[in-house]
Amino acid sequence: MVSRARERIAAVRRGTGTLPSPNIWHWPEVYEIENRAQDADGEVWRVLGELVDWTGRDVVDVGCGDGFHLPRFAWTARRVVGVEPHPPLVRRAQDRVAGLSTVEVLTGSAQRIPLPDASVDVVHARTAYFFGRGCEPGLAEADRVLRPGGRLVIVDLDVRHRPYGHWMRADLPDYDPFEVDEFFVRHGFSIRPVSTLWRFADRADLEAVLRIEFSARVAARAAEEVPGLTVPVGYRVLHREKPSGLLRP
């Protein structure tokens, strides 16, 4: 897993397109457990609600996976579109939202969102722009589909936040969070740190999630360091309004 992580960083910086997400691509049932455990107290959603109002507006969730977050947006949004590159996950997401008339799921990627210019008010992406440099085509595509005054919000993990971030750094020793933040600030984003708890029903679920997120060595260490059923996890919510002109680094 460590070598795959390094390959992902290199591939992003080469601009070679969509990257696999081994956790959800290979273990969608375990990732469902992870999704249900994440942000147990709703802190990420609270911050998103402070930064962006999607009530009565059109939202696209880029890299929506199997659609876990789509129903939450659909509570108040006028229309929600999930965009996902991996066909098995597209089908799972479509099944999840089959009863929601205001939600649809399309095959696409961050670099190729299958929507017209200026057609949405909010672009949301969760753990989809983690590596910073190399994501420029995706950021430009988000700006293309946003209406004037629209907002791009990115939710990503914060590797400086212990203990989860410390485990991530063990598997990603070449990842520089300060370089990544500098990249996003240079591209007009504000950054909001968020501290959350992941809460699991039992140890079996917790350890299964650790095994799909980390190398075997790090997952075993993490399991030993977690005494109960909750894990502190830090996020960064990056946000910007659609630029009215050219952004220059």
C-alpha positions in Angstrom: 0.0 0.0 0.0 2.9 2.4 0.7 4.2 2.0 -2.9 0.7 2.5 -4.3 0.4 5.7 -2.3 3.7 7.0 -3.7 2.6 6.1 -7.2 -0.7 8.0 -6.7 1.3 11.2 -5.7 3.5 10.8 -8.8 0.5 10.2 -11.1 -1.3 13.2 -9.9 1.7 15.4 -10.4 2.1 14.1 -13.9 -1.5 14.9 -14.6 -2.3 11.4 -15.8 -6.0 11.6 -15.0 -8.3 9.7 -12.7 -6.6 7.7 -10.0 -8.0 4.5 -8.4 -9.3 4.7 -4.8 -8.4 1.2 -3.6 -10.3 1.5 -0.3 -13.8 2.1 -1.8 -13.1 0.5 -5.2 -12.1 -2.9 -3.7 -14.0 -2.9 -0.4 -17.2 -0.9 -0.9 -19.0 -2.7 2.0 -16.3 -1.9 4.4 -16.1 1.7 3.1 -19.8 1.9 3.9 -19.0 1.1 7.5 -16.3 3.8 7.4 -18.7 6.4 5.9 -21.2 5.7 8.7 -18.5 6.1 11.3 -17.1 9.3 10.0 -17.9 12.7 11.4 -20.0 11.1 14.1 -20.9 14.5 15.7 -21.6 16.3 12.3 -18.7 18.8 12.6 -17.8 18.7 8.9 -21.5 19.2 7.9 -21.8 22.0 10.4 -18.8 23.8 8.8 -20.0 23.2 5.3 -23.3 24.7 6.2 -21.6 27.8 7.6 -19.6 28.2 4.4 -22.1 27.3 1.7 -25.9 27.5 1.5 -27.2 24.9 -1.0 -30.8 25.3 0.0 -32.9 25.5 -3.2 -29.7 25.3 -5.3 -28.0 22.9 -7.7 -25.2 20.8 -6.3 -22.7 18.4 -7.9 -20.7 16.0 -5.8 -17.5 15.1 -7.7 -16.1 11.7 -6.9 -19.3 10.8 -5.2 -18.3 7.1 -4.8 -21.3 5.0 -4.1 -23.4 8.1 -3.4 -23.3 8.1 0.4 -23.5 11.9 0.7 -26.0 12.6 -2.0 -29.2 12.1 0.1 -27.9 14.6 2.6 -27.6 17.3 0.0 -31.0 16.3 -1.4 -32.7 17.3 1.9 -32.7 20.9 0.9 -31.0 21.3 -2.6 -33.1 21.8 -5.7 -31.1 19.3 -7.7 -28.1 17.0 -6.9 -25.8 15.3 -9.4 -23.2 12.8 -8.3 -20.2 12.3 -10.6 -18.1 9.1 -10.3 -15.5 7.5 -12.7 -15.7 3.9 -11.5 -18.7 2.1 -13.1 -19.4 -0.4 -10.2 -19.7 2.6 -7.8 -21.9 4.5 -10.3 -24.3 1.6 -10.2 -24.2 1.4 -6.4 -24.8 5.1 -6.2 -27.7 5.0 -8.6 -29.3 2.2 -6.6 -28.9 4.3 -3.4 -30.7 7.3 -4.8 -33.3 5.4 -6.9 -36.2 6.8 -4.9 -35.0 10.4 -4.9 -36.4 12.4 -7.8 -34.1 15.3 -7.5 -30.9 13.3 -7.6 -29.0 11.6 -10.5 -25.7 9.9 -10.8 -23.5 10.3 -13.9 -20.3 8.7 -15.1 -17.5 11.3 -15.2 -14.4 12.6 -13.5 -13.1 15.7 -11.9 -11.4 16.6 -15.2 -14.6 15.9 -17.2 -17.8 16.7 -15.4 -20.7 15.8 -17.7 -22.6 19.0 -17.2 -23.0 22.3 -19.2 -21.1 25.5 -18.4 -22.4 27.6 -15.5 -25.1 25.0 -14.6 -24.6 24.5 -10.8 -24.2 26.6 -7.7 -22.1 24.3 -5.5 -19.3 21.8 -6.4 -18.5 19.5 -3.5 -15.5 17.1 -3.5 -14.6 14.9 -0.5 -11.1 13.4 -0.3 -10.7 13.9 -4.0 -8.0 16.6 -4.2 -5.7 15.3 -1.5 -2.4 15.8 -3.3 -2.7 19.5 -4.4 -0.3 20.1 -7.3 -1.6 18.3 -10.4 -5.2 19.0 -9.6 -5.4 22.1 -11.7 -7.5 20.5 -14.5 -10.1 19.5 -12.0 -10.2 22.9 -10.4 -10.7 24.5 -13.8 -13.4 22.1 -14.6 -15.2 22.9 -11.4 -15.1 26.6 -12.2 -16.4 25.8 -15.7 -19.6 24.2 -14.4 -20.2 26.8 -11.6 -22.4 29.7 -12.1 -21.1 33.2 -11.2 -20.8 33.4 -7.5 -20.9 29.6 -7.1 -18.7 27.9 -4.5 -16.2 25.0 -4.7 -15.8 23.2 -1.4 -13.2 20.5 -0.9 -13.2 18.3 2.2 -9.8 16.5 2.8 -8.0 14.8 5.6 -5.5 16.7 7.7 -2.3 14.6 8.2 -1.2 17.0 10.9 -4.0 15.9 13.2 -3.1 13.0 15.5 -3.5 10.1 15.7 -5.1 9.4 12.3 -2.9 11.9 10.4 0.2 10.4 12.1 -0.7 7.0 10.7 -1.2 8.5 7.3 2.2 10.1 7.3 3.7 6.7 8.2 2.3 5.4 4.8 3.0 8.7 3.0 6.4 9.9 4.1 6.8 12.1 1.0 3.5 14.0 1.5 4.1 17.6 2.5 0.9 19.1 4.0 2.3 22.6 4.0 3.1 22.4 0.3 -0.4 21.2 -0.4 -2.0 24.0 1.7 0.3 26.6 -0.1 -0.9 25.2 -3.4 -4.6 25.8 -2.5 -4.0 29.2 -1.0 -2.2 30.2 -4.2 -5.3 29.2 -6.1 -7.6 31.4 -4.1 -8.8 29.0 -1.4 -9.5 29.6 2.3 -8.8 26.7 4.6 -10.8 25.8 7.6 -9.5 23.0 10.0 -12.1 20.7 11.5 -11.7 18.2 14.3 -14.0 15.2 14.3 -14.5 11.8 15.8 -15.1 8.6 13.9 -17.3 6.3 16.0 -17.7 2.6 15.4 -20.2 0.0 16.6 -17.5 -2.6 17.5 -13.9 -3.4 17.3 -14.3 -5.6 14.3 -15.7 -2.7 12.2 -12.9 -0.4 13.4 -10.1 -2.7 12.6 -11.7 -3.6 9.2 -11.6 0.1 8.3 -8.1 0.5 9.4 -7.0 -2.4 7.2 -8.5 -0.8 4.0 -7.0 2.6 4.8 -3.4 1.7 5.8 -0.6 -0.7 5.1 -0.8 -3.9 7.2 2.0 -2.7 9.5 0.4 0.7 10.1 -3.1 -0.7 10.5 -1.9 -3.1 13.2 -0.1 -0.3 15.0 -3.2 1.9 14.8 -5.4 -0.9 16.2 -3.1 -1.2 19.2 -3.1 2.6 19.8 -6.9 2.9 19.8 -8.3 1.8 23.2 -12.0 2.0 22.4 -14.4 2.6 19.5 -13.6 6.2 18.6 -10.8 7.8 16.6 -10.0 11.5 16.4 -9.7 12.6 12.8 -8.8 16.0 11.4 -10.1 17.5 8.2 -9.5 20.6 6.2 -12.4 22.3 4.4 -11.1 24.3 1.5 -13.4 26.7 -0.2 -13.5 29.5 -2.8 -16.0 31.4 -4.8 -15.8 30.9 -8.6 -13.1 33.4 -9.7 -14.3 36.3 -11.7 -11.0 36.5 -13.6 -7.8 34.5 -14.2 -6.1 33.1 -11.2 -2.3 33.3 -11.4 0.0 31.3 -9.1 
